[in-house]
């Protein structure tokens, strides 16, 4: 009798305590589900807003009167980190737009950048004479398009992958302290650029080495290099 009484006291849980534990358990699960759903809705809202913003941001680029020069092999070798940037504040939000120049101050590409405070995402559009690069940027995986067609998936380590993310198409070294950054396409070293973080002057030539590239490889090279130079001259200051 004594042993049974002890056993009951050791293992019987008060109904109020049981209710409190279950309430905490299911309340915790409910809170997690709510947070996940809220995060999902914020992503959906940001995606919807980004899609609406694309045409409007293109219009802002078209308002910039500077005539950009073609980006061919020889012209690209003259690209510098010199740029003129304007921050625009409107009731719909804040964005930056600007122009990058060659070492001879010829405008070579335009860009417009909008960051979304409700998420880790940003929208970047770069216009060249050859075509448009559009980046849907996020911390982990970003999509890049060339003239509205998916060019690849960018990761946070400097690589661009095919759509299924099982083949690495290209790569750019992203160490912040290195003096130069190497660019690879299909494991072949095709270019070396000055790290914009380490450039001695804004008029310094960006490319120290650039191979002759076919049209597709040039697009991959531009997707990596132009994003890199915009990020390293704009994101750190906006």
Residue pairs with C-beta under 8 A, 6 or more apart in sequence:
42 118
42 119
43 119
45 118
46 116
46 118
46 119
46 121
49 116
50 116
50 121
50 123
50 136
53 114
53 123
54 123
54 125
54 134
56 92
57 95
57 112
57 114
57 123
57 125
58 112
58 125
60 88
60 95
60 97
60 112
61 97
61 110
61 111
61 112
61 125
61 127
64 97
64 99
64 110
66 99
66 107
66 110
67 107
68 99
68 107
68 108
68 109
68 110
68 127
68 128
68 129
69 75
69 102
69 106
69 107
69 108
69 129
70 128
70 129
70 130
71 108
71 109
71 128
71 129
71 130
71 222
73 210
73 212
73 213
73 218
75 102
75 106
75 108
76 108
76 207
76 210
76 222
77 205
77 207
77 210
78 102
78 103
78 104
78 106
78 108
78 205
79 100
79 102
79 103
79 108
79 205
79 206
79 207
79 229
80 100
80 101
80 102
80 103
80 202
80 203
80 204
80 205
80 206
81 100
81 194
81 196
81 199
81 202
81 204
81 206
81 229
81 233
82 100
82 101
82 103
82 105
82 202
82 203
83 98
83 99
83 100
83 101
83 202
83 233
84 98
84 99
84 101
85 96
85 97
85 98
85 233
85 234
86 96
86 97
86 98
87 94
87 95
87 96
87 238
88 94
88 95
88 96
88 97
93 114
93 116
94 114
94 115
95 112
95 113
95 114
95 115
96 112
96 113
96 114
96 234
96 238
97 110
97 111
97 112
97 113
98 110
98 111
98 234
99 107
99 109
99 110
99 111
100 107
100 108
100 109
100 110
100 111
100 229
100 230
101 107
101 108
102 108
103 203
103 204
103 205
108 128
109 126
109 127
109 128
109 226
110 126
110 127
111 124
111 125
111 126
111 127
111 226
111 230
111 234
112 124
112 125
113 122
113 123
113 124
113 125
113 230
113 234
113 235
113 238
114 122
114 123
114 124
115 121
115 122
115 238
116 122
116 123
119 138
120 138
120 139
121 136
121 137
121 138
122 135
122 137
122 138
123 134
123 135
123 136
123 137
124 133
124 134
124 135
124 137
124 227
124 230
125 132
125 133
125 134
125 135
126 132
126 133
126 134
126 135
126 226
126 227
126 230
128 222
128 226
130 218
130 222
131 146
131 147
131 219
132 145
132 146
132 147
132 148
133 144
133 145
133 146
133 151
133 222
133 223
133 226
133 227
134 144
134 145
134 148
135 142
135 143
135 144
135 145
135 154
135 227
136 142
136 143
136 144
137 154
139 156
140 155
140 156
141 153
141 154
141 155
141 165
142 153
142 154
142 155
143 150
143 152
143 153
143 154
144 150
144 151
144 152
144 153
144 154
144 160
144 223
144 227
145 151
146 219
146 223
150 163
151 160
151 219
151 220
151 223
152 160
152 161
152 162
152 163
152 169
152 170
152 220
152 223
153 160
153 161
153 162
153 163
153 165
154 160
154 161
154 223
154 227
155 161
157 174
158 171
158 172
158 173
158 174
158 224
159 168
159 170
159 171
160 168
160 169
160 170
160 171
160 220
160 223
160 224
161 167
161 168
161 169
162 169
169 185
169 186
169 220
170 183
170 184
170 185
170 186
170 220
170 221
170 223
170 224
171 183
171 184
171 224
172 181
172 182
172 183
172 184
172 224
172 225
172 228
173 181
173 182
173 183
174 181
174 228
175 181
175 195
176 195
176 197
177 197
177 198
178 195
178 198
179 194
179 195
179 198
180 192
180 193
180 194
180 195
180 208
181 192
181 193
181 194
181 195
181 228
182 189
182 191
182 192
183 189
183 190
183 191
183 192
183 193
183 221
183 224
183 225
184 190
185 213
185 217
185 220
185 221
188 211
189 211
190 210
190 211
190 213
190 217
190 221
191 207
191 209
191 210
191 211
191 221
191 225
192 207
192 208
192 209
192 210
193 206
193 207
193 208
193 225
193 228
193 229
194 204
194 205
194 206
194 207
194 208
195 232
196 206
196 228
196 229
196 232
196 233
197 232
199 206
206 225
206 229
213 221
